[in-house]
Every structure is written in C-alpha cells, then in structure tokens.
Amino acid sequence: MSQVSESPTVSQSLKPAERIVARAMLLGDRIDAAGLERADMIATVPFAIRLGPTKFVALYRFGVAVFASLSAAEERSFLEEIASRISGKPDPKNEETAVLEIRPDYEDRVPPGGPVQIPDLSSARFLVIADVLAKSVSLARDEGKLGSVFDIIEPFAAQLAQTGRAPWNRRSMLKLIGQALLAQHRISGRVAVEEKPDILWDHPSLGRLYARLEDEYELNERAKAVTQKLNVIVETSQALTDIFDVDRSTRLEAAIVVLILAEIAITLFQIFFGAGHG
C-alpha cells in the first residue's frame, strides 16, 4: 500500500492588515505647548508624543491636535490636561480623519478615497500624516471664515451694482471693514501650507508619502483658493475704506462751504443792518 506524501507549504499567508484611525481636531485659535516636554516626546515643533506602538498625539500652535489610535476616553483625558493651554473656541467644530492600513509588505500608498496604506506607523511617518491632516483642518476653518465674510460683502456689492452708489450705513460699512480685517489677521501667515514638514529633512524617503497625501487632500489647490478669496476681501475692504474716506471728505467740504456761506450772510447782514441804521 503506497503512501502519498504531502509537500510542505512553501509560503504562509500574510496576516490581515491592521487598521487604525488618525484624527485631527480643531480645538481653538492657539495651543501653547511650551513646557510640556516629557520622556515620550518625539518632536518639539509640533509638540508630539508616542503613547504606544501606534498611539500618537501631536499639537499644532494654530489650534489643531492630531490623535492616532487613541480611544475616545484617552482623547478626552488628554484634552482635559491641555484645556488651559487652548485659547479661543472653534466655531464650527472641524475634524479630519484618515484610516491607516498597516502591513509590513505595503509600500506608502494613498489610494483615492481609500485607506492610507503604510508598512508601519513610525514616529516619522506619523508626523508626516499628522502634518497633512492638521493643515486640512486649518484650511477648512479658514474656508468657513471667508465664506461668512463673503456673505456680508454680497449685499453691499449687489446694491452698488444696482444703484451705482454704496450703501451709506456707516455702522454696516464699519462692521464689514472690521470683518474683512479680522479675516485677514486670522488667516494671513497662520499656516504655511506650501511648506513641507521639518521631519522630511531627516527622512527624505517619506517625501513621496507626503506628496501623495498633499494631493489627496488638495492642500495646494485649497490654499490658493483661500489666498484668492482673502485678496478679494482685502481689496473690498480697501475700496470701502476709500469710499468711506471720500464720503467723509465730501461731508467735511460741504460743512466748510455752509460755514463760509453763513459767514458771508452774517457779514452782509451786518453791513446792510449797519447801513440802514446809519
């Protein structure tokens, strides 16, 4: 009776990819991370710490925190610790999430609309991903602020187009100018979207991952759109300021003319009254 021997398995199937979630949250206008240095810190700018093999936190000065693989309870606990360091409150609340799929045989890939495929979640790779998510959330805030200013500008522009005259409501004009200046102050220079994260200087091999993430979240396109809208708002603010100055000058000139005419009238009256009295 012959025996049939089975050949040993040549290769073993790979384990399923591990999936974790990285989440960026807008917490306020600013986060002061000075003095938070600790043993598990992996970077100072942004302040970032590693809490476990795939657990990370990064804080950005422009008001954004990025968490990777933390539970809701862990996130709440950490946010309570840094609550006193957050200035301003987000309105509305903005978040950005990315699903990270980790398997050793993966290369850094960012399929359109799919999970980010990476071989591991090293500290450097986390900082690259966190940088993109933080910028995306910050751009969403700026887009919202610019949208609210445009909602105020539109009625002024519509009336100017229909009547050929700007609305002479001084308070409304000053409010619009203030909104435009506030948007310019909050957005200009807050986040240098075009600048690559410092970690790429030490890990240039991650440049491809950053470029793919940057393209997936359309950072450059959105930044250009924000800049263009901001320029329109600044120009509109300047135009309204000029209109306001011209109107004030016109009123001042009219007041001077009235005073001169009044003085002439008084002088003529005195001459006439004096002649009649004599």
Backbone as a ProteinNet text record, in pm:
[ID]
protein_1_A
[PRIMARY]
MSQVSESPTVSQSLKPAERIVARAMLLGDRIDAAGLERADMIATVPFAIRLGPTKFVALYRFGVAVFASLSAAEERSFLEEIASRISGKPDPKNEETAVLEIRPDYEDRVPPGGPVQIPDLSSARFLVIADVLAKSVSLARDEGKLGSVFDIIEPFAAQLAQTGRAPWNRRSMLKLIGQALLAQHRISGRVAVEEKPDILWDHPSLGRLYARLEDEYELNERAKAVTQKLNVIVETSQALTDIFDVDRSTRLEAAIVVLILAEIAITLFQIFFGAGHG
[TERTIARY]
85.6	0	89	75.1	161.2	108.2	200.1	163.5	196.5	105.2	123.3	168.7	284.4	335.7	297.1	254.7	216.8	338.5	360.7	473.4	443.5	541.6	518.8	482.5	410.5	369.6	492.9	506.2	623.1	614.7	498.6	481.8	356.6	358	243	173.7	43.1	-32.1	-1.4	1.9	29.2	-89.5	-62.2	-168	-248.7	-375.6	-455.1	-394.2	-414.5	-359.7	-428.5	-349.9	-404.4	-460	-576.9	-638.9	-651.6	-606.5	-623.9	-672.3	-718	-771.9	-687	-648.5	-583.4	-685.7	-694.5	-798.9	-740.1	-767	-725.6	-847.5	-831.7	-942.7	-902.4	-991.8	-971.4	-1018.9	-925	-957.6	-976.1	-914.7	-922.7	-836.1	-807.6	-723	-574.9	-537.4	-397	-384.2	-273.2	-236.4	-94.2	-77.6	54.7	112.2	211	270	401	435.7	560.7	556.9	663.1	672.3	610.8	564.4	504.2	605.1	732.7	833.3	822.2	840.1	829.3	913.2	928.2	1019.8	975.3	842.8	794.5	775.7	834.9	821.1	906	849	921.4	952.7	892	919.3	877	941	906.3	820.3	841.9	761.6	721.5	597	496.5	530.6	471.8	487.7	417.2	491.4	433.1	489.2	403.6	443.7	395.5	465.9	427.4	383	257.4	199.6	196.5	227.3	225.3	278.3	280.4	334	269.2	138.7	70.1	-12.5	16.9	-59	25.4	-25.5	47.8	-46.1	14.1	-56.3	37.3	-16	62	-22	42.3	-25.4	37.1	-47.2	-1.3	-43.7	46.7	22.7	-99.6	-139.5	-256.4	-387.5	-386.5	-510.5	-558.8	-471.9	-513.7	-437.6	-510.1	-449.2	-477.3	-377.2	-392.2	-368.5	-464.7	-455.1	-447.7	-371.2	-366.6	-388.1	-491.8	-519.7	-558.3	-597.5	-642.9	-792.5	-834.6	-977.3	-1041.8	-1172.8	-1244	-1212.2	-1202.7	-1171.7	-1030.4	-936.4	-798.5	-788.3	-862.5	-863.1	-919.3	-1031.8	-1092.2	-997.1	-930.4	-837.1	-722.6	-669.4	-559.4	-606.6	-725.6	-777.8	-802.9	-842.6	-860.8	-727.8	-620.1	-488.2	-439.9	-474.9	-423.2	-528.5	-642	-751.4	-707.8	-625	-582.7	-485.4	-433.4	-337.6	-402.8	-532.9	-605.7	-672.3	-646.9	-711.3	-807.2	-924.5	-1026.6	-1102.3	-1220.1	-1304	-1341	-1339.5	-1373.6	-1522.4	-1553.8	-1694.4	-1704	-1748.7	-1794	-1676.3	-1706.8	-1603.2	-1564.4	-1434.7	-1385.1	-1301.2	-1316.3	-1237.7	-1199.2	-1090.7	-1046.8	-993.1	-1036.9	-991.8	-928.2	-840	-778	-766	-807.2	-791.6	-655	-575.6	-441.7	-442.5	-397.7	-391.9	-245.3	-207.2	-66.2	-38.8	58.2	104.8	248.3	337.3	479.8	513.3	432.2	464.8	411.2	340.7	287.4	398.1	377.9	455.1	364.5	423.9	343.3	254.6	125.4	29.7	-91.3	-150.7	-271.5	-374	-447.7	-549.7	-659	-710.5	-815.3	-935.4	-967.5	-1082.5	-1065.8	-950.7	-931.2	-840.7	-812.1	-723.4	-579.9	-505.9	-365.2	-287.9	-220.3	-150.1	-3.4	41.8	178.5	235.1	367.9	427.2	432.8	440.5	441.3	406.3	377.3	348.3	462.4	571.6	685	654.7	738.3	719.7	727.3	823.6	839.5	719.4	670.8	555.6	431.1	414.7	301.3	308.9	426.7	440.8	407.2	439.6	404.1	252.3	188	42.1	-26.7	21.6	-39.4	-28.3	83.7	102.8	-4.1	-32.1	-132.2	-271.7	-305.9	-439.2	-458.8	-355.4	-366	-385.8	-312.4	-328.1	-466.6	-518.1	-650.3	-758.5	-749.6	-846.8	-836.8	-715.1	-696.8	-750.8	-729.4	-783.9	-936.8	-995.9	-1142.2	-1194.3	-1122.7	-1162.1	-1154.9	-1044.3	-1026.4	-1130.5	-1162.4	-1264.8	-1398.6	-1429.6	-1555.4	-1559.9	-1450.1	-1445.6	-1459.2	-1391.2	-1400.2	-1541.7	-1605.4	-1742.7	-1836.9	-1820.9	-1908.3	-1884.8	-1757.9	-1729.8	-1789.8	-1781.7	-1840.6	-1992.1	-2054.7	-2199.5	-2234.3	-2141.6	-2164.8	-2135.4	-2033.9	-1994.3	-2099.4	-2162.4	-2252.4	-2362.9	-2435.8	-2541	-2485.5	-2367.1	-2306.7	-2276	-2215.4	-2180.5	-2305	-2410.6	-2534.3	-2596.2	-2600.6	-2657.4	-2572.2	-2439.5	-2350.6	-2370	-2391.8	-2411.8	-2546.5	-2649.2	-2783.3	-2802.1	-2748.5	-2773.6	-2655.1	-2537.2	-2418.5	-2369.5	-2429.3	-2389.5	-2373.5	-2274.4	-2253.8	-2357.1	-2397	-2489.9	-2424.8	-2493.6	-2433.3	-2472.1	-2479.1	-2498.7	-2361.2	-2322.8	-2187.1	-2153.6	-2246.1	-2220.3	-2201.1	-2283.2	-2270.3	-2138.2	-2098.1	-1971.7	-1854.7	-1857.7	-1750.3	-1747.7	-1864.2	-1871.8	-1810.2	-1841.1	-1785.7	-1634.9	-1586.2	-1441.7	-1374.8	-1437.6	-1382.6	-1378.2	-1484.4	-1486.9	-1376.6	-1356.1	-1251.7	-1113.4	-1088.9	-959	-935.8	-1042.8	-1030.8	-996.4	-1061.7	-1031.2	-887.4	-842.5	-704.4	-606.3	-636.1	-547.9	-540.2	-654.2	-659.1	-596.9	-603.2	-561.9	-420	-381.8	-251.7	-139	-57.5	60.1	33.3	-93.6	-122.9	-63.5	-90	-43.6	26.7	152.7	227.8	204.3	95.2	57.5	162.9	225.3	322.8	450.8	476.9	599.4	585.5	687.9	687	728	683.1	719.3	869.4	920.9	1064.7	1114.6	1026.8	1068.8	1122.7	1083.1	1129.7	1277.9	1333.6	1476.6	1556	1507.4	1575	1530.2	1410.9	1356.3	1306.1	1397.7	1354.1	1278.4	1295	1223.5	1072.4	1028.5	884.6	826.5	907.2	859.7	749.5	759.2	656	522.6	526.6	403.4	341.6	424.1	371.9	309	375.7	324.2	189.5	176.8	50.9	-61.5	-30.5	-131.1	-169.2	-70.3	-94.2	-188	-169.1	-255.4	-394.5	-401.7	-531.2	-619.2	-560.4	-638.2	-639.5	-581	-585	-539	-430.1	-384.5	-345.5	-267.7	-221.3	-335.8	-426.9	-540.2	-627.5	-653.6	-737.2	-667.4	-536	-461.3	-464.3	-452	-457.7	-595.3	-700.3	-836.6	-858.5	-807.1	-818.9	-744.5	-625.2	-547.1	-619.1	-677.2	-750.7	-871.2	-944.9	-1060.8	-1017.1	-907.1	-857.4	-816.5	-754	-715.9	-838.6	-944.9	-1068.9	-1124.9	-1122.8	-1175	-1091.9	-959.5	-872.1	-896.4	-908.6	-933.9	-1070.3	-1169.8	-1302.8	-1298.5	-1227.2	-1212.5	-1146.2	-1041.5	-972.8	-1064.2	-1143.4	-1235.7	-1340.9	-1394.7	-1494.9	-1434.5	-1309.5	-1242	-1224.6	-1186.2	-1170.9	-1304.5	-1410.9	-1543.9	-1583.3	-1554.5	-1588.4	-1510.1	-1380.7	-1298.4	-1346.4	-1382.2	-1432.7	-1563.2	-1650.1	-1777.6	-1754.3	-1661.2	-1632.4	-1572.4	-1484.1	-1424.6	-1531	-1623.4	-1731.2	-1818.2	-1849.2	-1930.5	-1855.6	-1725.6	-1646.7	-1641.1	-1620.6	-1618.3	-1753	-1860.2	-1993.5	-2014.6	-1966	-1979.7	-1900.5	-1780.3	-1698.7	-1767.8	-1824.7	-1896.5	-2013.8	-2086.9	-2201.2	-2154.4	-2045	-1991.8	-1947.6	-1883.1	-1840.9	-1961.7	-2062.9	-2184.5	-2253.3	-2252.6	-2313.3	-2237.1	-2103.7	-2022.9	-2046.3	-2057.4	-2085.2	-2221.6	-2318.5	-2453.7	-2454.3	-2381.3	-2376.3	-2308.6	-2199.6	-2127.4	-2216.9	-2287.3	-2377.5	-2490.7	-2538.5	-2645.4	-2596.6	-2472.1	-2418	-2396.8	-2347.4	-2327.5	-2459.8	-2558.2	-2688.4	-2754.6	-2744.4	-2806	-2736.7	-2601.6	-2527.9	-2561.6	-2573.1	-2607.3	-2747.5	-2836.6	-2974.9	-2987.4	-2908.8	-2914	-2857.6	-2749.3	-2694	-2788.8
-118.1	0	122.7	198.9	316.9	432.4	513.5	633.8	756.7	850.9	975.4	1082.8	1136	1239.2	1377.5	1463.1	1599.1	1690.2	1774	1867.9	1977.4	2021.6	2126.8	2258.1	2338	2469.1	2556	2609.7	2690.6	2827.8	2885.6	3021.4	3027.5	3111.1	3130.1	3260.4	3259.7	3381.3	3489.7	3609.8	3722.9	3750.1	3806.4	3843.5	3959	3968.4	4081.5	4214	4315.5	4447.2	4503.4	4570.4	4637.6	4773.2	4806.2	4934.5	5020.5	5142.4	5239.7	5370.4	5459.2	5587.5	5701.1	5791.6	5916.3	6028.3	6111.2	6215.5	6349.6	6450	6587.3	6664.9	6739.2	6815.1	6961.2	7049.5	7192.3	7223	7265.7	7289.5	7436.3	7526	7668.8	7747.5	7871.5	7956.1	7926.4	7894.8	7870	7760.1	7686.7	7590.9	7623.3	7649.3	7679.2	7550.7	7494.4	7368.8	7388.5	7513.3	7540.4	7477.6	7408.5	7348.2	7210.3	7152.9	7019.6	6907.8	6940.6	6839.3	6719.8	6599.2	6476.6	6367.5	6254.3	6149.8	6085.3	6076	6008.8	6104.2	6222.9	6321.8	6280.3	6293.2	6257.5	6380.2	6495.4	6618.1	6736.3	6850.1	6972.9	7066.1	7070.3	7153.4	7067.4	7015.8	7032.7	6948.4	6984.5	6900.8	6768	6657.6	6526.8	6423.3	6329.7	6223.5	6089.3	5984.1	5848.4	5776.6	5733.9	5669.8	5518.7	5464.6	5320.7	5289.8	5161.6	5125.4	5201.9	5224	5300.2	5415.3	5453.6	5561.5	5688.5	5793.6	5919.7	6037.2	6149.3	6277	6385.7	6479.1	6594.7	6720.6	6826.1	6953.6	7060.7	7133.8	7240.4	7374.7	7471.7	7601.9	7672.8	7638.4	7703.6	7638.4	7566.7	7522.4	7383.8	7299.9	7167.4	7059.6	6954.7	6836	6716.5	6628.9	6508.3	6386.6	6294	6171.4	6051.6	5951.3	5826.4	5710.3	5631.7	5505.8	5524.6	5646.2	5668.3	5642.1	5588.8	5570.6	5705.1	5708.7	5832.7	5877.2	5782.4	5816.3	5872.9	5814.8	5864.5	6004.7	6029	6162.8	6264.9	6230.9	6322.5	6351.9	6249.6	6267.5	6360.3	6342.8	6427.8	6571.9	6588.5	6722.9	6796.6	6723.2	6785.4	6835.6	6763	6803	6933.8	6954.7	7072.8	7182.7	7168.3	7264.9	7408.5	7427	7562.1	7623	7541.8	7590	7627	7608.4	7636.6	7773.2	7859.1	7990.9	7996.9	8055.1	8063.1	7932.4	7941.7	7824.6	7812	7688.3	7670.3	7689.1	7755.6	7775.9	7780.4	7672.7	7547.1	7454.1	7338.1	7240.3	7167.2	7161.2	7095.2	6974.1	6866.9	6746.4	6688.4	6612.5	6541.2	6406.8	6299.6	6166.2	6095.4	6002.5	5918.2	5777.4	5679.5	5539.3	5493.2	5440	5392.1	5240	5181.2	5035.5	4995	4915.6	4884.8	4736.9	4711.1	4574.5	4581.7	4495.4	4508.5	4506.2	4435.8	4426.8	4544.5	4637.3	4755.1	4856	4928.1	5048.9	5167.9	5284.4	5402.9	5435.8	5412.6	5439.8	5510.5	5596.6	5669.2	5653.1	5540.9	5521.7	5627.8	5678.2	5780.6	5732.7	5804.8	5773.1	5651	5583.5	5462	5483.5	5376.7	5390.2	5417.6	5484.8	5511.7	5384.5	5329.7	5203.3	5230	5182.2	5205.7	5077.8	5059	4937.6	4937.8	5054.5	5066.1	5209.4	5232.1	5367.5	5411.3	5447.6	5500.5	5643.1	5695.4	5833	5930.4	5909.3	5999.1	5992	5871.5	5857	5920.8	5906.2	5972.1	6123.8	6182.5	6327.3	6377.4	6297.4	6334.8	6334	6226.9	6216.1	6324.5	6347.4	6448.3	6586.8	6616.6	6748	6775.6	6677.9	6695.6	6710.6	6627	6634.7	6768	6815.1	6942	7057.8	7058.1	7164	7160.6	7040.7	7027.7	7085.3	7055.2	7108.6	7260.5	7312	7456.7	7525.9	7466.5	7523.6	7523.8	7417.9	7412.7	7526.9	7558.9	7671.8	7802.8	7822.1	7946.1	7958.7	7847.8	7850	7891.9	7842.3	7880.3	8026.7	8078.6	8219.9	8309.8	8275	8356	8351.6	8235.3	8224.7	8317.5	8329.1	8417.8	8564.5	8600.1	8738.7	8767.8	8671.8	8691.2	8707.8	8640.8	8657	8800.7	8867.8	9007.3	9100.6	9067	9152.8	9153.5	9039.8	9026.5	9131.6	9158.1	9261.5	9399.6	9433.8	9562	9568.4	9460.4	9457.6	9461.8	9391.8	9391.1	9530.4	9601.7	9736.3	9833.2	9815.8	9901.2	9878.2	9752.4	9719.9	9770.4	9768	9808.2	9959	10026.8	10170.1	10256.8	10194.6	10274.4	10353.1	10330.8	10400.7	10298.8	10321.8	10233.5	10264.7	10166	10192	10280.8	10386.6	10484.6	10459.3	10332.2	10296.2	10284.3	10385.5	10392.6	10272.3	10232.8	10120.8	9991.5	9969.2	9847.3	9844.3	9958.8	9965	9937.1	9996.2	9972.8	9826.5	9766.8	9625.5	9537.9	9568.5	9490.6	9505.5	9627.9	9651.2	9574.8	9576.2	9502.9	9353.7	9298	9155.3	9119.9	9204.7	9179.2	9182.9	9281.6	9292.1	9175.7	9131.4	9018.6	8890.7	8870.4	8752.7	8756.2	8874.5	8887.6	8857.9	8908	8888.1	8741.6	8673.2	8535.5	8437.8	8472.2	8376.2	8400.6	8525.8	8556.2	8501.3	8415.6	8364.7	8266.2	8224.9	8132.2	7994.1	7939.8	7806.8	7814.3	7780.7	7780.8	7646.7	7638.4	7511.7	7465.4	7560.5	7523.6	7466.6	7490.8	7442.1	7295	7217.9	7077.2	7060.9	6954	6934.5	6914.2	6959.7	6950.2	6805.8	6711.8	6572.7	6518.1	6576.9	6529	6556.6	6653.3	6677.7	6557.1	6493.2	6376.8	6246	6247.5	6126.8	6159.6	6187.4	6225.6	6115.3	5990.5	5880.1	5890.5	5969.6	5988.1	6101.6	6161.8	6270.6	6227.2	6103.7	6054.5	6039.7	5986.4	5974.7	6111.7	6209.9	6344.1	6401.7	6383.5	6436.9	6374.1	6244.4	6176.5	6222.1	6238.1	6288.3	6431.6	6511.9	6651.8	6660	6570.2	6567	6515.3	6413.5	6355.5	6457.5	6539.3	6638.8	6775.2	6783	6903.9	7027.9	7012.2	7122.6	7245.6	7226.3	7341.6	7412.7	7335.3	7396.7	7475.8	7418.1	7485.9	7609.7	7599.7	7714.9	7830.1	7799	7903.7	7968.1	7886.3	7941.2	8032.5	7991.7	8075.1	8206.8	8200.3	8321.8	8416.7	8362.1	8445.8	8512	8436	8493.6	8600	8573.1	8670.1	8799.1	8787	8906.3	8987.2	8916.6	8986.4	9061.1	8996.8	9060.5	9182.5	9168.9	9281.9	9398.1	9368.3	9473.4	9538.1	9456.3	9510.8	9600.6	9555.7	9637.3	9770.3	9766.2	9889.9	9981.1	9920.8	10002	10068.3	9993.3	10050.4	10159.1	10136.4	10238.6	10366.9	10351.3	10468.9	10539.9	10461.7	10522.2	10597.1	10533.7	10596.4	10725.9	10725.5	10845.4	10956.2	10917.7	11017.2	11077.8	10991.2	11042.3	11137.4	11102.4	11190.3	11321.8	11314.9	11437.4	11524.5	11459.9	11535.3	11605.2	11533.9	11594.2	11708.7	11688.9	11794.4	11918.2	11897.1	12009.2	12080.6	12001.6	12063.1	12146.2	12095.5	12170.3	12300.9	12295.8	12416.8	12518.5	12470.6	12561.5	12627.1	12548.4	12603.1	12709.6	12682.1	12780.2	12908	12892.6	13012.4	13093.1	13024	13094.5	13161.8	13092.4	13151.5	13275.8	13268.2	13384.6	13501.2	13469.4	13574.1	13637	13550	13601.4	13691.2	13648.8	13730.5	13865	13858.2	13981.6	14075.9	14023.1	14106.2	14163.4	14080.3	14128.5	14244.1	14225.6	14332.9	14461	14446.1	14564.5	14631.1	14549.1	14604.2	14667.8	14593.6	14648.8	14778.5	14778.2	14898.8	15015.5	14988.5	15096.1	15147.2	15055.9	15100.8	15178.6	15139.3	15209.9	15352.5	15361.1	15495.5	15582.6
0	0	0	-103.3	-117.1	-34.4	11.4	87.3	5.1	4	-69.9	27.8	5.9	95.7	44.9	137.3	102	115.9	13.9	19	118.4	194.4	293.6	226.8	297.2	245.1	225.2	106.1	74.8	137.6	133	187.9	273.4	367.9	455.8	420.2	435.8	404.4	506.1	458	545.9	636.2	751.2	843.9	786.1	821.1	773.8	819.2	738.5	771.4	895.7	976.8	1095.2	1053.6	1101.8	1068.2	1193.3	1182.6	1290.7	1229.4	1314.7	1268.6	1324.6	1236.5	1277.3	1261.7	1363.4	1362.9	1404	1322	1352.8	1399.2	1509.9	1568.1	1583.5	1544.6	1568.5	1709.8	1795.3	1935.3	1967.8	1893.3	1921.8	1825.6	1861.8	1777.3	1797.3	1919.4	1951	2055.5	2049.9	2154	2197.6	2325.6	2380.7	2439.5	2369.7	2413.9	2490.1	2519.4	2591.2	2730	2765.6	2897.8	2910	2798.7	2803.6	2780.9	2775.7	2747.2	2841.7	2786.2	2864	2798.3	2867.3	2822.3	2691.4	2668.8	2547.9	2430.9	2437.7	2330.7	2210.8	2090.1	1967.4	1882.9	1913.8	1840	1925.6	1901.3	1974.3	1891.1	1758.3	1667.3	1548.5	1549.8	1654.2	1777.4	1890.2	2008.7	1981.6	1990.9	1961.1	2057.4	2097.1	2189.6	2136.1	2179.2	2142.6	2269.1	2271.5	2389.3	2378.7	2260.9	2239.3	2101.3	2061.4	1929.6	1814.2	1821.7	1716.5	1774.9	1898.2	1963.3	1968.5	1905.8	1898.6	1923	1964.8	1976.5	1926.6	1848.1	1802.1	1822.7	1871.9	1895.4	1806.2	1736.5	1647.3	1704.3	1694.1	1756.4	1700.3	1576	1517.1	1559.3	1671.7	1734	1698.9	1643	1597.8	1675.3	1713.9	1773.9	1684.7	1670.5	1588.5	1677.7	1675.1	1754	1659.6	1697.5	1621.8	1716.7	1689.3	1760.1	1906.6	1945.4	2083	2092.8	2206.1	2230.1	2263.5	2260.7	2293.2	2436.2	2527.3	2666.6	2678.5	2605.5	2609.8	2550.7	2444.3	2385.6	2483.7	2547.7	2644.4	2759.1	2807.9	2918.9	2879.6	2760.2	2716.6	2696	2639.2	2615.7	2747.6	2850.1	2981.6	3036.5	3008.4	3057.2	2994.2	2866.9	2796.5	2780.1	2846.5	2828.3	2856.9	2958	2995.7	2895	2804.3	2706.1	2572.8	2563.7	2439.9	2450.9	2354.9	2352.1	2234.2	2260.3	2156	2143.6	2088.8	2068.8	1921.1	1868.2	1726.2	1701.9	1593	1556.8	1404.2	1339.7	1399.3	1424.9	1483.6	1512.3	1384.4	1356.4	1235.8	1273.3	1197.2	1216.9	1081.4	1080.2	960	1004.1	940.1	978.1	859.4	890.7	788.8	845.3	766.7	805.1	756.8	849.9	817.2	817.3	708.7	695.3	697.5	798.7	822.4	797.3	709.2	685	634.8	685.3	653.1	504.5	422.4	279.9	199.9	266.7	196	168.2	60.9	36.3	68.1	81.1	111.2	-8.8	7.5	-99.7	-41.7	-124.1	-83.3	-194.8	-197.1	-299.6	-287.6	-399.9	-394	-312.9	-207.1	-124.3	-36.2	-43.2	34.4	153	227.6	343.5	299.5	384.2	360.1	392.7	294.6	312.3	344	460.1	505.7	566.2	559.5	616.2	768.2	827.5	973.2	1008.8	1134.4	1180.6	1271.8	1209.3	1284	1328.3	1414.9	1460.8	1343.5	1255	1140	1047.5	1023.4	933	994.7	1125.9	1191.3	1174.8	1192.1	1181.3	1040.9	939.3	802	784.4	830.7	818.2	900.7	1022.4	1109.8	1050.2	986.1	924.5	820.3	735.9	629.9	689.7	787.2	848.7	919.4	989.3	1061.6	964.3	855	754.7	691	666.6	606.1	696.6	826.8	922.6	931.2	933.7	942.4	818.2	700.5	577.5	580.8	635.6	646.2	732.7	841.4	926.7	848.1	776	701.6	590.5	526.1	421.3	479.2	598.7	663	700.6	754.2	793.2	671.2	563.7	442.2	385.1	394.2	345.2	419.1	551.8	629.4	594.6	564.6	525	388.1	296.4	164.2	173.7	270	289.1	327.7	397.8	435.7	318.5	239.7	128.1	17.9	-5.7	-120.7	-125.7	-15.7	-24.3	-60.6	-8.2	-42.6	-191.8	-243.6	-385.6	-473.1	-431.9	-510.4	-516.9	-404.9	-404.2	-486.1	-476.7	-553.8	-702.9	-743.6	-884.5	-935.4	-851.1	-893.1	-895.8	-795.9	-782	-822.1	-830.7	-860.9	-741.5	-627.5	-505.6	-392.9	-311	-196	-88.2	-10.1	99.6	204.3	242.1	333.4	478.4	513.6	653	717.4	790.9	844	932.2	1016.7	1106.4	1028.5	926.9	847.3	771.4	718.7	647	740.1	858.1	953.7	998.2	1012.9	1051.4	943.3	817.6	707.8	700.3	715	713.5	827.2	945	1059.1	1033.8	973.5	941.7	843.2	744.4	645	708.6	792.4	858.4	953.4	1021.7	1113.1	1037.7	923.3	842.1	793.5	752.5	706.9	820.5	938.2	1053.3	1093.8	1090.7	1137.7	1038.5	910.4	808.8	760	741	682.1	768.6	709.4	777.3	888.4	908.2	1018.5	990.5	873.3	838.2	703.2	700.1	574.4	505.5	430.6	369.2	269.1	200.6	98.5	158.4	285.5	347.5	387.1	357.6	393.9	540.8	604.7	747.1	764	876.2	903	906	939.5	951.9	819.7	706.9	577.1	555.1	628.3	616.7	665.9	772.4	828.2	763.8	702.2	640	499.3	407.3	271.7	200	242.9	178	196.3	294.2	317.7	233.6	151.2	67.3	-27.9	-77.7	-169.1	-96.6	26.6	105.1	127.7	163.9	187	60.2	-53.5	-179.4	-215	-189.7	-221.7	-128.8	-0.9	93	59.7	26.6	-10.4	-129.7	-225.6	-343	-308.1	-222.1	-184.6	-113.8	-27.1	47.4	-20.9	-140.7	-224.8	-147.7	-75.8	9.1	-72.7	-177.3	-254.9	-324.4	-383.4	-453.2	-356.5	-240.1	-141.3	-85.3	-66.4	-15.2	-115.2	-243.6	-346	-349.5	-336.2	-336.2	-215.8	-99.3	20.9	1.6	-57	-80.4	-175.1	-280.8	-376.2	-311.3	-231.7	-163.1	-63.1	6.1	102.5	32.7	-84.3	-160.2	-201.5	-241.4	-278	-157.9	-42.2	78.9	115.8	107.1	140	44	-85.6	-184.8	-161.3	-128.1	-99.1	23.4	125.2	245.8	214	129.8	92.3	13.2	-78.4	-159.1	-71.1	24.9	114.3	202.6	244.9	324.3	243	115.8	28.3	9.5	-11.9	-27	98.8	212.4	339.9	358.5	320.3	332.7	239.2	115.3	19.7	69	121.5	173.8	290.5	377.9	490.5	444.2	343.8	289.7	224.9	152.8	87.9	191.4	297.1	402.9	471.2	489.4	552.2	462.9	333.1	239.7	235.8	238.4	238.3	364.1	477.6	602.6	597.1	536.2	523.4	434.7	323.2	233.2	304.9	381.8	456.9	555.5	623.9	719.6	650	533.3	459.2	415.2	363.6	320.3	439.1	553.1	672.4	715.7	709.6	746.9	651.3	521.9	423.3	449.9	479.1	505.3	628.6	732.3	854.7	826	747.7	713.6	634.1	533.4	453.5	538.9	630.8	718.9	805.8	859.2	942.3	861	738.1	651.7	622	584.2	549.6	672.2	787.4	907.6	951.3	938.1	975.9	883.4	754.2	659.9	684.4	711.1	736.5	864.9	966.6	1094.2	1079.8	991.2	972.3	893.5
[MASK]
++++++++++++++++++++++++++++++++++++++++++++++++++++++++++++++++++++++++++++++++++++++++++++++++++++++++++++++++++++++++++++++++++++++++++++++++++++++++++++++++++++++++++++++++++++++++++++++++++++++++++++++++++++++++++++++++++++++++++++++++++++++++++++++++++++++++++++++++++++++

